[in-house]
Amino acid sequence: MLYSWLLLIHIAGACLIVGGGFATLLVFSICLKTPGFYPMLRGVARLDFALAGTGLLLQPASGLWLAQETGFSFADLWLATGTGLYAAAACLWLVGTALRNDSLKSGNAASLADRRLSFGFALSVLAWALLTATMAVMVLKP
């Protein structure tokens, strides 16, 4: 029974990360093309932090507990690879989110020339790609 609850929490965390990240990237791409939408970016950035941040906390805790509960070794290649990809993605996402939020607070988000916003957005896209690779490794267990 514990395994089922842990798996549910783990899958819910993955949905929050991937779904929240995808929705944020979609809205950001629309907002960057439409100048009237720039004020909405702050709310989107907060929502991204809440959804993906919650998932980023749930995933390692539930994942490590699941691995222990099912008897997988932490030395298994798929588990070590997935954990490494996840850690890299989390770091990229945190830096990207900080850069985007800093840019939005300074009021320069209306200018596409603001390098912090563009670089933060690029880091978030890369983080989302790494999280997708992490999910593939965790599901396929090569």
N, C-alpha and C positions, 0 to 999 in steps of 0.2 A: 504494500500500500504506500509506503514511504517513497518507493521508486516512482510510482505513478505521479505523486504530487511533485516530486523533484523534476520529473520530466515535463510536467505541465508548466512549472515555473520557468524552466530552461527554455522551452519553446515560446512561452509568452515574452520572455526577455528578448529572444531573437526577433520576434515579430515587432516589438517596440523599436529595436535598433534599426532593422532593415526597413520596416514600414515608415517609421518616423524620419529616417534618413532620406529615403526616396521621396517622400512628400516634401520635405524641406528643400531638397535639391530641385525638385520640380517647381515649387513656388519661387525659389530664388532665381531660377532661370527665366521665369515669366517676369518677375519684378525687375530684373536687370535690363530687360528689353522695353519696359514700360515705365517712364520716369514718374508718372503719377502714383505708382505703387511703392515708392521707396519708404514712406512712413510705415507701411505694413511690415517691412523687413524686420523691424525690432521685435514685433510680436512673434513672427515666424522663428527668429533666432531664439527667443525664450522658449517657445514650444519645442524646438529641436533640442535644446538643452534639457528640458524636462523629460521628453520621451526617450531620447537616445541615452541621456545620462542615467535614467532609471534602468534601462536595459543593460547599459555598460556595467552597472553594479550587480545586477542580478546574474548575468552570464557567468562570470568567473566563480562566484560563490556556489551557484547551483551546479555548474559544470564540474568543479572539483569534487563536490559532494557526490554527484552522480558517478564520477569515475571511481571514487572510493567505494561507494555502495555496490557497484557492479563488479568490482575486483580488477578493473583495468590498472595496468602499471603506468605510472607517470613517465616511465622511460619508453613507452610505446611511441614509435615514430609519428604516427598520425596524431596522437595527443600532444606531443611536443611541438610538432609543426603547427597544429591548430592554435595552440596556446601562444606560440611566437607570433603568428600572423595576427591573432587577436590583440596582443600587447602592442604591436606596431600600429594597428588600426586605431586602437584607443588613444595612443599618443598623438597620432596625426589628427584625429578628430578633436582632441582637446586643444591642440595648438590652433587648428583651423577655426574652431568655435571662438577661441579667445581673440584671434585676429579679426574675425567678422564682427564680433560684438564690440571690440574696441573701435573699429571703423564706423560702426553704426552710432556709437555714443558720441563720436567726434563730429558727426554731422556731415562727413564727407562722402557718405554712401551714394549721394546723387551723382557723383562723378565716377565714371567707369575707370578713370585714371588712378583712383585710389588703390594703390598696390596692396594694402592690407586686406581689403575686401576681396580683391581678385585672387590673391594668394591663399587667403583663408578658404575661399570657395573651392579652389583647386585642391587644397589639402583635404577638404571634406569629401570631394569626389574620390580621391585616392583612398581615403579611409573606408568609404562605402564599398569600393571595389575589393579592398583587402578583407572586409567583413564578409563579402559574398564568397570569396575564396575560402575563408575560414569555415563558413557554413558547409561548403562543398566537401572540405576535408573531414569535417566532423560527421557528416551524413554518410559519405562514401567509405570512410575509414580504410584508405588504401594500404 
